[in-house]
């Protein structure tokens, strides 16, 4: 969540991984895994040089805004939802980010 919120806060900025590690005070592994997870659902665009930028499609932007706001105002609630990953609300949240074909 911290990674998504940081990238969302500066959508025009391209971030290098070392800058994300420093800014988030996280390990390279945590940042790499976060980037991979966000890229898998289309929320970030990684570049060949290892940099990354926020790239959520317009259809997901309202959800990202809402989640970022919730995380800023009630971080423990969001953390509990993530940790209890088997909850219906968390499943619904995760499903909202799945890419669907338009057939």
C-alpha positions, 0 to 999 in steps of 0.5 A: 500500500505504501508503494501504491500511495507513493507512486499515486502521489506523483503520477508523472514521476518516474522512480528508480528502485533505489529511490523507492527503497530509500523513500519507503525505507523498505528492502529491495526485495519488498519494493521489487515484489510490490512493483511486480504485484502492481504491474501484474494488475496494471497499476504501474508501468515498469521500464527496462532500466528498472524504473517505474511510474504510476500507470493505472487505467482511468477505470481504476483511478477512482478505486485507487483514490478511494483506497489511498484515502482510506489508507491515509485515514485508517491505515490499521483498517486497511492492514487488517483487511490485507492480513485477513486475506480470506475475507469477502471484502478483501476478495471483492477488493482484489477482484476489482483489480483483475483484468477482464476481457471485453468479449 
